[in-house]
Amino acid sequence: MAADESLDFAALERLQLKQWVALSTAAKVDFFEEMIQLAYSSGALRPERLALRDQASPPTGNHHDQP
């Protein structure tokens, strides 16, 4: 792609996907490990936080949701 070409969202998305596919497996593993470390250090992987996803979802407001 030429540098002066304007890119729309779809073109940028394709470019990003091509760049990701071109990364080595080692680079992808490094990225994944960094994301896990970030999630861990931010507290997103605390047991009580993970338990939130196991709770029942809130009612949708539909009258069929009532007990």
C-alpha positions as CSV (number, residue, x, y, z in Angstrom):
1,M,0.0,0.0,0.0
2,A,1.2,3.4,-0.8
3,A,1.9,5.8,2.1
4,D,-0.4,8.4,0.7
5,E,-3.3,6.0,0.3
6,S,-6.2,6.6,2.7
7,L,-7.2,3.5,4.6
8,D,-10.7,2.7,5.7
9,F,-11.5,0.6,8.8
10,A,-11.8,-2.6,6.8
11,A,-8.4,-2.1,5.0
12,L,-6.7,-1.4,8.4
13,E,-8.3,-4.5,9.9
14,R,-7.0,-6.6,7.0
15,L,-3.6,-5.1,7.3
16,Q,-3.5,-5.8,11.1
17,L,-4.6,-9.4,10.5
18,K,-1.9,-9.9,7.9
19,Q,0.7,-8.4,10.3
20,W,-0.5,-10.7,13.1
21,V,-0.3,-13.8,10.8
22,A,3.2,-12.8,9.8
23,L,4.4,-12.8,13.4
24,S,6.4,-15.7,14.6
25,T,4.9,-18.2,17.0
26,A,7.4,-17.1,19.6
27,A,6.2,-13.5,19.2
28,K,2.6,-14.6,19.6
29,V,3.4,-16.6,22.7
30,D,5.3,-13.5,24.1
31,F,2.2,-11.4,23.4
32,F,-0.1,-13.9,25.1
33,E,2.2,-14.1,28.2
34,E,2.3,-10.3,28.4
35,M,-1.6,-10.1,28.3
36,I,-1.8,-12.7,31.1
37,Q,0.7,-10.8,33.2
38,L,-1.2,-7.6,32.6
39,A,-4.5,-9.3,33.6
40,Y,-2.9,-10.8,36.7
41,S,-1.3,-7.6,37.8
42,S,-4.5,-5.6,37.3
43,G,-6.4,-8.0,39.5
44,A,-8.6,-9.3,36.7
45,L,-7.6,-12.9,37.5
46,R,-8.4,-12.7,41.3
47,P,-10.6,-15.7,42.3
48,E,-13.4,-13.4,43.5
49,R,-13.4,-11.6,40.2
50,L,-13.5,-14.8,38.2
51,A,-16.4,-15.9,40.3
52,L,-18.4,-13.0,39.0
53,R,-18.7,-14.7,35.6
54,D,-20.2,-17.8,37.3
55,Q,-23.1,-15.8,38.8
56,A,-26.5,-15.8,37.2
57,S,-27.0,-13.1,34.7
58,P,-29.2,-10.2,35.7
59,P,-32.8,-10.3,34.6
60,T,-33.6,-8.8,31.2
61,G,-36.8,-7.1,32.3
62,N,-38.8,-9.8,30.5
63,H,-41.8,-10.8,32.7
64,H,-40.9,-14.5,32.0
65,D,-37.7,-13.9,34.0
66,Q,-39.5,-13.5,37.3
67,P,-39.6,-16.5,39.6
